[in-house]
Amino acid sequence: MMKLKKINEEVLMILDYSYSKMQAFTNGFMKSITSPATLFRDRKIQSLQPIALLRYPNVKEANALKEDWLKIGRDLKQVIENYESAISKK
């Protein structure tokens, strides 16, 4: 069920009960941060693009942490090697 309110010949969505909690939060948040910009607007508001929710693979936390730390270790090793090569060139 949706309640609509008409303002300046435009129809603005107030509530949409078909939204999930996350969709409702995202929609309200986006409207609240754009409200100062729309205060003195001279054109119709464009509808927001849908936001894709991230789906994480079904991986155990221990394996995910292990993979993250391996990537961090490789990055740190690369930074150290780059720093050592830059120092040796001076």
Contacts in CASP RR format, 6 or more apart in sequence:
PFRMAT RR
TARGET T0000
AUTHOR 0000-0000-0000
METHOD contacts of the structure
MODEL  1
MMKLKKINEEVLMILDYSYSKMQAFTNGFMKSITSPATLFRDRKIQSLQP
IALLRYPNVKEANALKEDWLKIGRDLKQVIENYESAISKK
1 17 0 8 1.000
1 18 0 8 1.000
2 13 0 8 1.000
2 15 0 8 1.000
2 16 0 8 1.000
2 17 0 8 1.000
2 18 0 8 1.000
3 14 0 8 1.000
3 15 0 8 1.000
4 11 0 8 1.000
4 12 0 8 1.000
4 13 0 8 1.000
4 14 0 8 1.000
5 11 0 8 1.000
5 12 0 8 1.000
5 14 0 8 1.000
6 12 0 8 1.000
10 44 0 8 1.000
10 45 0 8 1.000
12 45 0 8 1.000
16 24 0 8 1.000
16 27 0 8 1.000
19 27 0 8 1.000
22 53 0 8 1.000
26 51 0 8 1.000
27 48 0 8 1.000
30 48 0 8 1.000
38 45 0 8 1.000
END
